[in-house]
Amino acid sequence: MGVTLSQLRALVMVAERGSFTDAAVELGISQSAVSRAVLGLEEQVGGRVLERDGAVLPTELGRLVLDHARAALASVAALEGVVRRDETFTGTVRLGAVPTVCQGLLPGLLALWATDLPGIEIPIYEGDDDEMPEWLEGGVVDAAILVDPAAPPRGSKLVAVDEFAAVVRADHPLARRDRIPLEELDAEGLIVSTGGCEIPVKAMYDAQGLPYAYSHRVREMSTLFRMVQQRAGVAIVPSLGRGLLPDDLVMRSLVQRRPRRLVLSGPGSRPWHPLVSALVETTAPASPESPEPTWLGRATVAA
């Protein structure tokens, strides 16, 4: 098989941009060159990798090839960085993170990196907890902030610790409490998010020997908050989600505390790009023993 890097780059860019024209602009080549590269790749893999009828989307074979293409390109970028021994740290690092991290942690991290590593561009890819490891190992992103990873890749760094907290209406009687027991939340009707929060929330109930039951189960945090506003129940979310709260909702700590570890990491299946290592080395570690959520081990986000 004679697959080339230019063919892989063309496929990845077309898939990401959803357009041969936009991919050509991004790659700095002609649209016909992009088309030839994709056609050449399809000849090598023995089938179509992109649907061209209407929206440009990966085929089933294309999705399989994309995973390997991204991983291969990420590995090549890492090799090129090592060979250049470039100490000026210029380039791009694609960073994956979950919504609460994007809202509550990344603004501070991006400001830090913009000051200490101004030559690195960092586009953000937002996804769910379970998507982060897949994106990282598949080459969709170069680095990610992983949530409670069981076995973080070597070189990873704990950059923040937050906790799960209750969300209630500001006019709700529970809003006057400093800390709320799980059983009182349960009596109000629990609304849970499936975007990575449900498993740790259920574990909190299990740890207390309480039955886990919910009134509503939604995917988007915005939907969850809207339902709390409409008096459909109460919710439990990571305290970094405070910045997403509407004005008529408040966040309160739980009696049963559960920390959430946020780890900045590169992939575990291949060498890291030097720029990813630079981001990790520049970021101050958080304390895993901190009794309150922390940002970079310096600022507190109280629940």
N, C-alpha and C positions, 0 to 999 in steps of 0.2 A: 504494500500500500504506500503510495507516494503523496500522502497528505502534507501540505506545506503550512507554515505559520501564517502566511498571508491569507490562505483560504480560511483558516480558523479565525483569524482576526475579522475577516469579512463577515463570516457567519455570526459571530458574537455581536458585532456592531449592528448588523441588520436586525437581529433578534431584539437587541436592546432599544434601538431607535424605531423599530416597526416600519422602516422605510429604506429602500435601496438608495434613494436620493440623499436622505439625511445621513446615512452611513457613509456615503461617498464624501460628503462635506466633512464629517468628523475625521475620516481617515486621510483626507487630503488627496484623493484620487478621483478618477472619473467614475460615473455611475456604471458605465459599461465594464470597467475594470472590476468593480464589485460584483457585477453579475457573472463575469467570467470566472471569478474566484469561487463563487458559490456553485456554479455549474461544474467546475473542476472538482470541487469537494464531493458533490453528489455522484460524479462518476467514480470517484475513489471508494466511497462507502456503499455504492450500489443502490441508491434510492434517493428520493427527494427529502431534503432537510427543511425546506420552507414551503408553505402554501402561498401561492401568489394570486389566488382568486379572491379579490377584495382585500381584506386586511392581510398583511404579511405576518404569518405566525409559524412557529416551528411545528413540524410534523412530529409524530411519535418518535421516529428515527432521529429527527432533528433535536428533540429534547435530550435524547440519550447522547448524541454527539456533542451537544452544547456543554453538558456537564464535564466531559473530558476536555473539550476545547478550552474552557475557562481555566481548568486546573493546569493544563499544559502551558497556556499563556502566562499564568501567574508564576509558574516555575521558571519559565524563560526570563521573565522580568526580574526575578530574584537572582538568577545566575548573572544577568547583565549588570545588576547593581554591584554584585560582589566583584566581578571582573573590573569594572570601572573604578572600584574603591572610591566612589564619589562621596566626599565628606561635606558637600554643600547642601545635601538633602533637598533636592528639587524633584518634583514629580507628583504623581497622584496616588492616593491610597483610598480605595473604596471601603467605607466603614458601615457595617451593619449594626442596627440597634433596635430595640423594641420601643413602642410609642412613649412609655413613661420615661425611659432613659433619654429619648430624643428631646423631650420637653424639660425634664428636670435636671439632667446631668450634662448633656452635650453642649449646651450654650457655654458653660464654664470651661469644659474641656477644649472646645474649639477656640475660645478666646486665648487659653493658655498656649495651644499649639500655634496659633497665628502669631503670637509674640515670640515664642522660642524657636519655631520651625516655619518661618514665613514662606519658604519656598515650596511647601507641600500643600497641594490642593486636596481637600477631603470631602468628596460627595457622599451624602448620607443615603443609605438604603434602609428604609423602615420595614420591619416585619414582626412576626410573632416569635415567642420564645423558642419554639421547636424548629423554626426556619433558620435561626442564626447558625447552628452547627452545620446544617446542610449547605447553606450558602457559603460558609467559610471553607468547608472541605471541597465543595464543588467549584470553587473559584469565582462564584458570583461576586463575592467581596474579598478584599485582601486582609481585612481585620474585622473583628466584631467585639461587641461588649456582650459577653455571655452571661446568662442569668443562672446562678447556682450550678455551674458545671460540675459534674461528678469527678471528672479527671481532666483538669485544664491542661492544655498543651504546655510543654516545657517552655519557660520564658514568659509565660503569662503573668499578669499583675492584677491583684485586687485593687480596684480604683474607687470603689464606693460600697457602702452598706446602707440599705434602707430597710424599712419594716412595713408590714402590712397594717393598714389602718382602716377604720370605719368611715364611711361617707354617709351623712344624713342631711336632711334639710336644716337650714339655719334656725327655723322655727320649731323644730322637733324637740321634745323634752330631752332626748338623749344628747342633744347638742350642748346641754349645760353640764354634761359629765366630762371630767378630765380623761377618764379611761372607761371603756365600755366592755363588759363581759360578753363573750360569744353568745351565751344563752339568751341575753336580752336582745341581741341583734336577730337571733333566730326567731324570736317571738314577733318581730316586726315584719318578717318576710324578706328573705335574702335574695338579692339579685346578683348573679355571678357572671363573670366574663370568661369566655373560653379561650381568650387570646394568650394563655399562659398562666393566668391567675387561679384557675379552678383547682388544679392539683395541689398547690401549697395551701389554699384555703381549706380544702377537704382534709389535708393532713393536720391542720390546726384543730379541727373538730375531732378527728380520730385521736389526737394526742390527749384531748381532754375527756375522752370517752363520751362525746356528745354525738347524737345522730346527725348526719349531714343531710340537709334537705334544702331545696331552694324553691322560691316562688317563680323566678324567671331566669332564663339562661340565654345570654346574648353574646355576640362576638365583639362588637365595637364598644370602646370605652365611652364614646360620645352617646351611644344609645343607652348604655347603663346609666350615665349621669342624667339623661333626659327622663328616664323612668323614675329615678329617685326624685327628681323635681316634681313629677306628676303624682307623687305619693304612692307609687306602686310597690315600694319597699325600701330597703337600705342595702348598702353594698360594702364589700371589703376590697381594697385595691392597694397597690404599693404606694408608699407615702411620696415618692417622686412624682406621682400623678397629681400632686397638689396644684401645679401650674395649669392643669386642664380644667379645674373646677369652675363651674359657673358661680356667680356672686351669691346665689341663694343656697349654696351647698357648703358644708364645712367638713373638715376631716378631724377625727378624734382617734387617739391611741387606743389600742386594745389591751385589756388586762392580760390576755394570753399573747405574749410577744413572739413574733416570728421574723427573724432577720432574713434579708435577701442579699446574697453576695453578687456583686457585679464585677466581672473579670474582663479586662482588656486583653485580647489574644490574637495571634495569628493562627494559621491552620496547623493541625497536628500531623497531617499526612505528607507534608513537603516542606522544604526550607522556606523561611520567611523572607519576604522582600526586606532589604535593609531599611526602607522607609518605615515599615511597620515596627521594626525593632527600635527605630528612633522615636516613634510616638510612645512606645511602651517605656523606654528609658527616661523620657522627658517627664512622664506623668508620675506624680508623687503617689506612693501607696497609701491605701486606707488601712485603718486598724481593724482587724477582724473581731477584736474584743470590744469595739466601741458600743456603749449602751444606747446610743442614739444613731439614727442614720447620718452618714457623713458624705461630704463631697471632697474628694481628693485628700481626705484626712485633715481638712482644714476648716470647712464650714459645715454647720449643722442645719439639717432640715427637720425640724421638730414635727412630730405627728400630733 
